[in-house]
Amino acid sequence: MQQQQQNPDNAPSPVGCLLRIFWMFVSNAIVYGSLAGIVMHGAAFPSILDFVIWSTVVFTILARRVDITRWGGKTAQGEPATLIHWRRHAVIVVIVTIVASVIAHAIGV
């Protein structure tokens, strides 16, 4: 039996695609929905929604790193991603989430 070589540029990995879908879309929906819940219900800090938000942020950052280091990760524009992209993404996600969480708790009280 002859093994076929996969070319990452021509045949993207299903795992890599799922990781990208998670860090680009699903994680944002979870965080935004949880922030909306805090605003609408005035959840005290810390709440279960804060746990959901920060767990999602951690999984998002880890998913992006695994995508880049193991599955030939791409940027949102389709370019090859590097650990510099990952670091920038991690910092932005954490800062934006902190600010959004503070605002959500301030509005929801």
Accessible surface in RSA format (square Angstrom, percent):
REM  Atomic radii and reference values for relative SASA: ProtOr
REM  Chains: A
REM  Algorithm: Lee & Richards
REM  Probe-radius: 1.40
REM  Slices: 20
REM RES _ NUM      All-atoms   Total-Side   Main-Chain    Non-polar    All polar
REM                ABS   REL    ABS   REL    ABS   REL    ABS   REL    ABS   REL
RES MET A   1   244.44 126.6 160.78 106.4  83.66 199.2 134.91 114.7 109.53 145.1
RES GLN A   2   173.81  97.2 142.37 104.0  31.44  74.9  49.85 106.1 123.96  94.0
RES GLN A   3   169.53  94.8 145.70 106.5  23.83  56.7  52.60 112.0 116.93  88.7
RES GLN A   4   171.50  95.9 141.68 103.5  29.82  71.0  49.61 105.6 121.89  92.4
RES GLN A   5   178.19  99.6 145.37 106.2  32.82  78.1  51.65 109.9 126.54  96.0
RES GLN A   6   147.99  82.8 119.53  87.4  28.46  67.8  38.32  81.6 109.67  83.2
RES ASN A   7    70.00  48.3  63.72  61.6   6.28  15.1  24.51  59.0  45.49  44.0
RES PRO A   8    93.75  68.3  83.56  76.2  10.19  37.0  88.10  72.7   5.65  35.1
RES ASP A   9   111.41  78.0  81.82  81.4  29.59  70.0  25.23  59.4  86.18  86.0
RES ASN A  10   119.34  82.3  88.23  85.3  31.11  74.9  28.57  68.8  90.77  87.7
RES ALA A  11    48.16  44.3  41.17  63.5   6.99  15.9  44.76  63.0   3.40   9.0
RES PRO A  12    82.50  60.1  64.79  59.1  17.71  64.4  68.10  56.2  14.39  89.4
RES SER A  13    24.13  20.4  17.02  22.7   7.10  16.4  17.74  37.8   6.38   8.9
RES PRO A  14   102.63  74.8  95.78  87.3   6.85  24.9 102.20  84.4   0.42   2.6
RES VAL A  15    67.49  44.4  67.45  61.1   0.04   0.1  67.45  58.6   0.04   0.1
RES GLY A  16     0.01   0.0   0.00   N/A   0.01   0.0   0.01   0.0   0.00   0.0
RES CYS A  17    46.06  34.8  43.92  49.0   2.14   5.0  18.36  46.5  27.69  29.9
RES LEU A  18   119.90  66.8 115.48  82.6   4.42  11.1 115.63  81.2   4.27  11.5
RES LEU A  19    33.73  18.8  33.18  23.7   0.55   1.4  33.73  23.7   0.00   0.0
RES ARG A  20    33.39  14.0  33.35  17.0   0.05   0.1  17.03  23.3  16.36   9.9
RES ILE A  21    85.16  48.5  84.63  63.1   0.53   1.3  85.08  61.3   0.08   0.2
RES PHE A  22    50.01  25.0  49.65  30.8   0.36   0.9  49.92  30.3   0.09   0.3
RES TRP A  23    18.54   7.4  15.12   7.3   3.42   8.0  15.12   8.1   3.42   5.5
RES MET A  24    43.31  22.4  31.54  20.9  11.77  28.0  19.11  16.2  24.19  32.1
RES PHE A  25   131.27  65.7 124.44  77.1   6.84  17.8 127.46  77.3   3.81  10.9
RES VAL A  26    65.30  43.0  62.28  56.4   3.01   7.3  65.29  56.7   0.00   0.0
RES SER A  27     2.77   2.3   2.58   3.4   0.19   0.4   1.73   3.7   1.05   1.5
RES ASN A  28    58.35  40.2  58.21  56.3   0.14   0.3   7.48  18.0  50.87  49.2
RES ALA A  29    65.15  59.9  50.23  77.5  14.92  33.9  56.85  80.1   8.30  22.0
RES ILE A  30    66.07  37.6  57.79  43.1   8.28  20.0  64.93  46.8   1.15   3.1
RES VAL A  31    15.51  10.2  15.51  14.0   0.00   0.0  15.51  13.5   0.00   0.0
RES TYR A  32   139.90  65.3 134.72  76.6   5.18  13.5  97.68  73.4  42.22  52.0
RES GLY A  33    44.71  55.1   0.00   N/A  44.71  55.1  34.51  94.7  10.20  22.9
RES SER A  34     9.08   7.7   5.46   7.3   3.63   8.4   2.20   4.7   6.88   9.6
RES LEU A  35    19.07  10.6  18.96  13.6   0.12   0.3  19.07  13.4   0.00   0.0
RES ALA A  36    46.21  42.5  39.07  60.3   7.14  16.2  45.47  64.0   0.74   2.0
RES GLY A  37    10.62  13.1   0.00   N/A  10.62  13.1  10.14  27.8   0.49   1.1
RES ILE A  38     0.12   0.1   0.12   0.1   0.00   0.0   0.12   0.1   0.00   0.0
RES VAL A  39    54.66  36.0  44.80  40.6   9.86  23.8  44.80  38.9   9.86  26.7
RES MET A  40   141.28  73.2 105.07  69.5  36.21  86.2  78.59  66.8  62.68  83.0
RES HIS A  41   139.82  76.4 108.47  75.4  31.35  80.2  78.07  80.5  61.74  71.8
RES GLY A  42    27.82  34.3   0.00   N/A  27.82  34.3   6.67  18.3  21.15  47.4
RES ALA A  43    20.61  19.0  10.94  16.9   9.67  22.0  20.15  28.4   0.46   1.2
RES ALA A  44    76.54  70.4  63.21  97.5  13.33  30.3  69.87  98.4   6.68  17.7
RES PHE A  45   139.35  69.7 110.02  68.1  29.33  76.3 110.07  66.7  29.28  83.8
RES PRO A  46   108.66  79.2  88.07  80.3  20.59  74.8  88.27  72.9  20.39 126.7
RES SER A  47    26.46  22.4  11.65  15.5  14.81  34.1  22.76  48.5   3.70   5.2
RES ILE A  48   129.00  73.4 118.72  88.4  10.28  24.8 121.99  87.8   7.01  19.0
RES LEU A  49    45.53  25.4  45.53  32.6   0.00   0.0  45.53  32.0   0.00   0.0
RES ASP A  50     5.47   3.8   4.97   5.0   0.50   1.2   5.34  12.6   0.13   0.1
RES PHE A  51   136.79  68.4 128.80  79.8   7.99  20.8 135.53  82.2   1.26   3.6
RES VAL A  52    50.47  33.2  47.87  43.3   2.60   6.3  50.30  43.7   0.17   0.5
RES ILE A  53     0.00   0.0   0.00   0.0   0.00   0.0   0.00   0.0   0.00   0.0
RES TRP A  54    74.03  29.7  73.57  35.6   0.46   1.1  66.68  35.6   7.36  11.9
RES SER A  55    29.15  24.6  22.23  29.7   6.92  15.9  20.84  44.4   8.32  11.6
RES THR A  56     9.69   6.9   7.80   7.9   1.88   4.5   2.26   3.0   7.43  11.2
RES VAL A  57     4.45   2.9   3.72   3.4   0.72   1.7   4.45   3.9   0.00   0.0
RES VAL A  58    80.01  52.6  78.57  71.1   1.44   3.5  79.85  69.4   0.17   0.5
RES PHE A  59   122.94  61.5 121.32  75.1   1.62   4.2 121.39  73.6   1.55   4.4
RES THR A  60     6.15   4.4   6.15   6.2   0.00   0.0   4.87   6.5   1.28   1.9
RES ILE A  61    26.05  14.8  26.05  19.4   0.00   0.0  26.05  18.8   0.00   0.0
RES LEU A  62    92.24  51.4  92.19  66.0   0.05   0.1  92.21  64.8   0.03   0.1
RES ALA A  63    10.41   9.6   6.10   9.4   4.31   9.8   9.98  14.1   0.43   1.1
RES ARG A  64    11.54   4.8  11.54   5.9   0.00   0.0   0.00   0.0  11.54   7.0
RES ARG A  65    87.77  36.9  87.77  44.7   0.00   0.0  19.47  26.6  68.30  41.4
RES VAL A  66    62.86  41.4  62.75  56.8   0.11   0.3  62.86  54.6   0.00   0.0
RES ASP A  67     0.07   0.0   0.07   0.1   0.00   0.0   0.00   0.0   0.07   0.1
RES ILE A  68    20.50  11.7   6.87   5.1  13.63  32.9   6.87   4.9  13.63  37.0
RES THR A  69    60.28  42.9  29.64  30.0  30.64  73.0  29.65  39.8  30.63  46.3
RES ARG A  70   180.17  75.6 150.72  76.8  29.44  70.1  41.73  57.0 138.44  83.9
RES TRP A  71    98.79  39.6  85.12  41.2  13.68  32.1  85.46  45.6  13.34  21.6
RES GLY A  72    43.23  53.3   0.00   N/A  43.23  53.3  31.72  87.1  11.51  25.8
RES GLY A  73     3.07   3.8   0.00   N/A   3.07   3.8   0.02   0.1   3.05   6.8
RES LYS A  74    52.43  25.6  52.40  32.2   0.03   0.1  35.12  31.6  17.31  18.4
RES THR A  75    11.13   7.9   8.45   8.6   2.68   6.4   8.58  11.5   2.55   3.9
RES ALA A  76    72.99  67.1  40.18  62.0  32.81  74.6  40.25  56.7  32.74  86.7
RES GLN A  77   145.21  81.2 109.26  79.9  35.94  85.6  56.87 121.0  88.34  67.0
RES GLY A  78    45.81  56.5   0.00   N/A  45.81  56.5  27.36  75.1  18.45  41.3
RES GLU A  79   102.65  58.9 100.90  76.3   1.75   4.2  32.63  63.1  70.01  57.2
RES PRO A  80    97.29  70.9  91.09  83.0   6.20  22.5  91.24  75.3   6.05  37.6
RES ALA A  81    13.60  12.5   0.00   0.0  13.60  30.9   0.00   0.0  13.60  36.0
RES THR A  82    64.10  45.6  59.91  60.7   4.19  10.0  62.13  83.4   1.98   3.0
RES LEU A  83    56.92  31.7  53.33  38.2   3.59   9.0  53.33  37.5   3.59   9.7
RES ILE A  84   110.27  62.8 108.99  81.2   1.29   3.1 109.38  78.8   0.89   2.4
RES HIS A  85    46.85  25.6  44.06  30.6   2.78   7.1  26.74  27.6  20.10  23.4
RES TRP A  86    42.87  17.2  42.87  20.8   0.00   0.0  42.87  22.9   0.00   0.0
RES ARG A  87   128.07  53.8 127.23  64.9   0.84   2.0  55.44  75.8  72.63  44.0
RES ARG A  88   129.12  54.2 121.43  61.9   7.70  18.3  55.18  75.4  73.94  44.8
RES HIS A  89    31.48  17.2  27.18  18.9   4.31  11.0  24.49  25.2   6.99   8.1
RES ALA A  90    14.14  13.0  13.97  21.6   0.16   0.4  14.14  19.9   0.00   0.0
RES VAL A  91    86.53  56.9  81.76  74.0   4.76  11.5  86.51  75.2   0.02   0.1
RES ILE A  92    92.68  52.7  90.97  67.8   1.71   4.1  92.68  66.7   0.00   0.0
RES VAL A  93    30.13  19.8  26.75  24.2   3.38   8.1  30.13  26.2   0.00   0.0
RES VAL A  94    51.50  33.9  51.50  46.6   0.00   0.0  51.50  44.7   0.00   0.0
RES ILE A  95    96.74  55.1  96.09  71.6   0.65   1.6  96.74  69.7   0.00   0.0
RES VAL A  96    86.77  57.1  84.70  76.7   2.06   5.0  86.40  75.1   0.37   1.0
RES THR A  97     7.86   5.6   6.46   6.6   1.39   3.3   1.39   1.9   6.46   9.8
RES ILE A  98    84.93  48.3  83.36  62.1   1.58   3.8  84.93  61.2   0.00   0.0
RES VAL A  99    79.11  52.1  76.68  69.4   2.42   5.8  79.08  68.7   0.02   0.1
RES ALA A 100    27.61  25.4  21.22  32.7   6.39  14.5  25.49  35.9   2.12   5.6
RES SER A 101     7.63   6.4   7.63  10.2   0.00   0.0   3.83   8.1   3.80   5.3
RES VAL A 102    96.69  63.6  91.78  83.1   4.91  11.8  95.09  82.6   1.60   4.3
RES ILE A 103    89.08  50.7  87.70  65.3   1.38   3.3  89.08  64.1   0.00   0.0
RES ALA A 104     4.27   3.9   3.56   5.5   0.71   1.6   4.27   6.0   0.00   0.0
RES HIS A 105    20.36  11.1  19.75  13.7   0.62   1.6  19.31  19.9   1.06   1.2
RES ALA A 106    74.96  68.9  44.63  68.9  30.34  69.0  54.89  77.3  20.07  53.2
RES ILE A 107   110.94  63.1  85.84  63.9  25.11  60.5  92.55  66.6  18.39  49.9
RES GLY A 108    13.11  16.2   0.00   N/A  13.11  16.2   1.76   4.8  11.35  25.4
RES VAL A 109   147.18  96.8  93.68  84.8  53.50 128.9 114.20  99.2  32.98  89.4
END  Absolute sums over single chains surface
CHAIN  1 A     7408.0       6250.8       1157.2       5175.9       2232.1
END  Absolute sums over all chains
TOTAL          7408.0       6250.8       1157.2       5175.9       2232.1
